[in-house]
Amino acid sequence: VINVRYGIEHGVAISVAHVLSILLYVNFKDLQHAFKSNGCRKQNVSEPLSAVQCRNQEIGNWYKLFAECVTLFGEITNPSQTFYHAIDRRILFDAFTPNFKAMISTTTSLSVAQSVLFNDRHGIVVKLQQKRSLPYGFLAVDWLSDFQNEEEKIFSFCELDVVDIYENAPMFRSNTIYVKALILFQSIIKGHYFEHTLHPTLRYQKVIIAMIESWMKMYSNNDHTDTQIPSYMQDLFNWSISKTKSLYVIRSQYDHLDEKLKSYLIDFDDDGSYEFGAFFTALKKKNENRLKLVLMKEYKWKISDDVMAEFKALPLNATIKGKYFHAGNDVILYPRLRRSDRDFPDKSMIFCYVEDMPSEYKRVCIQWELFCKQTNYHSSQSRYLKTKEFVGYTVSKTQDL
């Protein structure tokens, strides 16, 4: 299917043009920098898209060839793989699944990523894995690189999960506990499933509380006294909440949190009413009362043993269909489970179909989260869809399901 999309027959050898596109990108660092900075990015925030497109035309064929190399002649990520990406500054992430929309160079060696920073005291190394994200294609370029020790792996685009951030000052160190705490906090307020990520000793929740207390102290009296939280990690937390105007909460997940953390966030009554805790009350006041709570709708598809037996007996690419459900009052959706994925024959795939929506709607944005407790599968995705279109996930090996 992917080959048809690119117009290249399955099983053909990689062409000379494709090899040249890799050689030029990998072995000429200044050219690689120009490729990305001039051909793929805005020169400033106010630059119109048309100007970027005009510059991109200069590398259009080169970009197409390289993307084909990654997609057709590369490999696919799996959850056990780790990739490292060095950045020369401490950037503030809006989310811990950054969307890289152009070529990104990574390495599978932490020591190589560390060496890229060398004495750069403000640099960081981002550790990326396929966790909640989908599989993405990458190309191992060691065999064509003049720098084979770098173990370089290149993505043409990806949206992998940040699972750790290493800082280069005062010494090279991991922040895995703080990053996991930040991911948990974003999961709480952005409508993600997280019960399977909670630590039995409440470690990550305790870190969140420390970050909250540090923010509240700073907000109430501008107190910047030193805390146990590394300053960059606290900056990431502060940046995250500065962008927060709406809280998206899955109630069944929220109930798994420790009472002390919940007392800072939201206090729910048995009748469904709620009050913001001390932290969200302070945040709402800081945002001039622009902070609202949205309780996510949760749908459970229970597949009986009989239906699962029928599913296992289905031929490849056949599906079973779940019940219809309503998103809002006027958009009708339903799930469908496929016996195998057309691009990955040994894996099953689940879809969310748009059955119907009002005629005045051109498209709807479907943002959905999928969690299967039995297989510990968890993923999230968003896409704009029309009636009869769908968004799907490759969920797991069919035999595991």
C-alpha positions in Angstrom: 0.0 0.0 0.0 2.8 2.5 0.9 4.6 1.6 -2.3 1.5 2.4 -4.4 1.3 5.7 -2.6 4.8 6.6 -3.7 4.6 5.0 -7.1 7.6 2.7 -6.5 7.2 -1.1 -7.0 7.6 -3.3 -4.0 10.9 -5.2 -3.8 12.9 -2.9 -6.2 16.4 -2.0 -5.3 17.2 1.5 -3.9 18.2 3.8 -6.8 21.4 5.8 -7.3 19.4 9.1 -6.8 18.1 7.8 -3.5 21.6 6.9 -2.3 22.9 10.4 -3.4 20.1 12.1 -1.4 21.3 10.3 1.7 25.1 10.9 1.1 24.6 14.7 0.6 22.4 15.0 3.7 24.5 12.9 6.0 28.1 13.8 5.1 27.9 17.6 4.6 26.8 19.1 7.9 26.6 22.8 6.6 24.5 21.6 3.7 22.2 19.6 6.1 21.8 22.7 8.2 20.8 24.8 5.2 18.5 22.1 4.0 16.5 22.3 7.3 16.8 25.9 8.3 16.3 27.5 4.8 14.2 24.9 3.1 11.9 23.7 5.9 11.5 26.5 8.5 10.2 30.0 8.8 13.0 32.6 9.1 10.9 34.4 11.6 7.5 34.0 13.2 5.8 36.6 10.9 7.1 35.1 7.6 4.2 33.9 5.4 3.9 30.2 4.5 4.1 31.1 0.8 7.7 32.3 1.4 8.7 29.0 3.0 7.0 27.1 0.2 9.0 29.1 -2.3 12.3 28.2 -0.7 11.2 24.6 -0.2 10.8 24.3 -4.0 14.6 24.5 -4.3 15.0 21.2 -2.3 11.6 19.6 -3.4 13.1 16.7 -5.3 15.8 16.1 -2.8 13.3 16.1 0.1 11.0 13.7 -1.8 13.9 11.3 -2.5 15.0 11.3 1.1 11.5 10.8 2.4 11.1 7.8 0.1 14.4 6.4 1.5 13.1 6.6 5.0 9.6 5.3 4.3 10.3 2.5 1.7 13.9 1.4 2.5 14.1 2.1 6.2 12.8 0.4 9.4 9.8 0.9 11.7 10.1 1.9 15.4 9.0 -0.4 18.2 8.5 0.4 21.9 11.8 -1.2 23.0 13.9 1.1 20.9 15.5 4.3 22.2 16.7 7.4 20.2 18.6 10.4 21.4 18.5 13.9 20.0 20.9 16.7 21.1 19.7 20.3 21.2 21.9 23.3 21.9 19.5 25.1 24.2 16.9 24.4 26.9 13.7 24.6 25.0 10.3 24.8 26.6 8.1 21.9 25.4 4.4 22.5 24.9 3.9 18.7 25.0 6.0 15.7 25.6 5.1 14.3 22.2 6.7 16.9 20.0 5.7 16.8 16.4 8.8 16.9 14.2 7.5 17.8 10.7 10.9 17.7 8.9 14.1 15.6 9.0 15.4 14.9 12.4 18.8 13.2 13.1 19.0 11.0 16.1 21.4 8.4 17.5 21.0 5.2 19.4 24.1 6.0 21.5 23.7 8.3 24.5 27.5 8.9 24.6 27.4 10.1 21.0 24.6 12.5 21.8 26.5 13.8 24.8 29.6 14.4 22.8 27.6 16.6 20.4 27.0 19.0 23.2 30.6 18.9 24.4 31.1 22.0 26.6 27.7 23.6 25.8 26.4 24.2 29.3 22.9 25.1 28.0 22.4 22.1 25.8 20.1 19.1 26.4 19.7 15.6 25.1 16.2 14.4 24.6 15.4 10.7 24.9 12.7 9.5 22.5 10.7 6.3 22.5 7.5 5.0 20.9 5.2 4.8 23.9 1.8 6.5 23.5 2.8 7.4 19.9 2.4 5.4 16.7 5.2 3.6 14.9 7.3 5.8 12.6 9.8 5.0 9.9 13.5 5.8 10.2 16.6 5.2 8.2 19.9 3.8 9.6 22.6 5.7 7.7 25.8 4.2 9.2 26.6 2.4 6.0 26.7 5.7 4.0 28.1 8.0 6.7 31.6 9.3 7.1 30.8 9.2 10.8 29.8 5.6 11.3 30.5 5.8 15.1 27.6 8.2 15.4 25.1 5.4 14.9 22.8 7.9 13.2 19.1 7.2 12.6 17.1 9.8 10.6 13.3 10.3 10.6 11.6 12.3 7.8 8.9 13.1 10.3 7.8 11.7 13.7 5.9 12.3 16.9 7.7 10.1 19.4 7.4 10.4 23.1 10.0 12.3 25.2 10.8 9.9 28.1 13.8 11.7 29.6 15.8 14.9 29.2 19.5 15.1 30.0 21.1 18.4 31.1 24.7 19.2 30.4 25.3 21.5 33.4 26.5 21.5 36.1 27.2 17.9 35.1 25.6 15.6 32.6 22.5 14.2 34.3 19.2 12.5 33.8 15.9 14.0 34.8 13.8 10.9 34.3 11.8 11.2 37.6 10.9 14.8 36.9 10.0 14.2 33.2 7.7 11.3 34.2 6.1 13.5 36.8 5.6 16.2 34.1 4.1 13.7 31.7 1.8 12.4 34.4 0.6 16.0 35.2 -0.1 16.7 31.5 -1.9 13.4 31.3 -4.1 14.4 34.2 -5.1 17.8 32.7 -5.2 16.8 29.0 -7.5 13.9 29.1 -5.1 10.9 28.9 -5.2 7.5 30.5 -2.5 7.2 33.1 -3.4 4.6 35.8 -0.9 2.1 34.4 1.9 4.7 34.8 1.4 5.5 38.5 4.2 4.5 40.8 3.4 2.4 43.8 5.3 4.7 46.2 3.5 7.8 44.7 6.9 9.1 43.6 5.7 11.1 40.6 2.7 12.5 42.4 5.0 13.7 45.2 7.2 15.5 42.6 4.1 17.1 41.1 3.1 18.4 44.5 6.6 19.8 45.0 6.3 21.6 41.7 2.9 22.9 42.5 4.1 24.2 45.9 7.1 25.9 44.3 4.8 27.6 41.7 2.3 28.7 44.4 5.1 30.2 46.6 6.5 32.1 43.6 3.0 33.3 42.5 1.9 34.4 46.0 5.0 36.4 47.0 7.4 36.2 44.1 9.5 33.9 46.3 12.2 32.2 44.1 13.9 30.3 47.0 15.7 27.2 46.1 13.7 23.9 46.0 14.6 20.3 45.4 13.3 20.6 41.8 15.9 21.4 39.1 15.3 24.9 37.7 14.8 23.7 34.1 12.2 21.1 35.2 10.4 23.7 37.2 10.5 26.0 34.2 8.9 23.3 32.1 6.1 22.9 34.7 5.5 26.7 34.9 5.5 27.0 31.1 3.0 24.1 30.8 0.5 25.7 33.1 1.0 29.2 31.7 -0.6 27.8 28.5 -3.5 26.0 30.3 -6.9 27.6 29.9 -9.0 24.3 29.9 -8.6 21.2 31.9 -9.6 17.9 30.2 -10.1 15.2 32.9 -11.1 11.5 32.6 -12.9 11.0 35.9 -12.2 7.3 36.1 -8.4 8.1 35.9 -8.5 11.0 38.3 -10.0 8.8 41.0 -6.7 6.8 41.0 -4.7 9.8 42.3 -3.5 10.3 45.9 -5.8 12.4 48.1 -3.1 15.0 48.8 -2.6 15.7 45.1 -6.3 15.8 44.5 -6.7 18.4 47.2 -4.5 20.8 45.2 -6.4 20.1 42.0 -10.1 19.3 42.1 -12.5 18.2 44.8 -15.4 16.1 43.3 -18.6 15.5 45.3 -20.7 12.3 44.9 -23.3 14.2 42.9 -20.7 15.2 40.3 -20.3 18.8 41.4 -16.8 20.0 42.1 -14.6 22.8 43.4 -11.1 23.7 42.4 -8.4 23.0 44.9 -5.8 25.6 46.1 -3.6 25.2 43.0 -6.3 25.5 40.3 -8.0 28.3 42.3 -4.8 30.3 42.2 -4.2 29.4 38.5 -7.8 30.5 37.7 -7.2 33.8 39.5 -3.9 34.4 37.7 -5.7 33.7 34.3 -8.4 36.2 35.2 -11.0 33.5 35.7 -10.2 31.8 32.3 -9.9 28.3 33.5 -12.6 25.7 32.7 -13.1 22.0 33.4 -14.2 19.6 30.7 -15.0 16.1 31.8 -14.1 13.7 29.0 -16.7 11.2 27.8 -15.5 7.6 28.2 -16.7 4.7 26.2 -16.0 1.0 27.0 -16.1 -1.7 24.3 -16.3 -5.0 26.0 -15.7 -7.9 23.6 -17.1 -11.2 24.8 -15.3 -14.5 24.6 -17.7 -15.6 21.8 -17.1 -12.5 19.7 -13.3 -12.8 20.4 -13.4 -16.4 19.1 -15.2 -15.2 16.0 -12.6 -12.4 15.6 -9.7 -14.9 15.8 -11.3 -17.0 13.1 -11.7 -14.1 10.7 -9.6 -14.0 7.5 -7.0 -11.3 7.2 -8.3 -7.7 6.9 -11.8 -8.7 8.0 -13.4 -6.7 10.9 -15.8 -6.8 13.7 -17.9 -3.7 14.5 -18.8 -2.1 17.8 -21.8 -0.2 18.9 -22.6 3.4 17.7 -22.0 6.2 20.2 -22.5 10.0 20.1 -19.7 12.6 20.4 -21.7 15.6 21.5 -25.3 15.6 20.3 -24.9 15.3 16.6 -21.7 13.4 15.6 -22.2 9.6 15.5 -19.1 7.4 15.7 -18.4 3.7 16.0 -15.3 1.5 16.6 -14.2 -1.3 14.3 -11.5 -3.9 15.0 -9.6 -5.3 12.0 -8.0 -8.8 12.0 -4.8 -7.4 10.6 -3.3 -4.2 9.5 -2.6 -3.9 5.8 0.9 -2.5 6.3 1.7 -4.9 9.2 0.0 -8.2 8.5 0.8 -9.8 11.9 -0.9 -6.9 13.9 -4.5 -6.0 14.6 -5.9 -2.5 14.1 -8.7 -0.5 15.7 -10.6 2.3 13.9 -12.9 5.0 14.9 -15.4 5.7 12.1 -17.5 8.9 11.6 -20.9 7.4 10.7 -22.8 10.7 10.4 -22.7 14.4 11.2 -24.7 17.4 10.3 -24.5 18.5 6.7 -23.3 22.0 7.7 -20.1 20.5 9.1 -17.2 20.2 6.6 -15.1 18.2 9.0 -14.8 17.4 12.7 -11.6 17.1 14.7 -11.5 13.7 16.3 -9.2 13.6 19.3 -9.3 10.2 20.9 -7.4 8.1 23.5 -7.3 4.3 23.4 -6.4 2.1 26.4 -6.5 -1.7 26.6 -5.7 -2.8 30.1 -5.3 -6.5 29.3 -2.5 -5.8 26.7 -1.2 -2.6 28.4 -1.7 -0.8 25.1 -2.1 2.9 25.2 -2.1 5.5 22.4 -3.6 8.8 21.4 -4.3 10.5 18.1 -6.1 13.4 16.5 -7.3 14.0 13.0 -9.8 16.0 11.0 -12.4 13.7 9.4 -15.4 13.8 7.1 -18.4 11.5 7.2 -17.5 7.9 6.4 -13.8 8.6 7.2 -11.9 7.1 10.0 -8.8 7.3 12.2 -7.0 4.1 13.3 -4.3 2.5 15.4 -2.2 -0.5 15.0 -2.8 -1.9 18.5 -0.8 -5.1 19.0 0.2 -8.4 17.6 -3.0 -10.3 16.8 -1.9 -13.3 18.8 -1.4 -11.1 21.9 -4.9 -9.6 21.5 
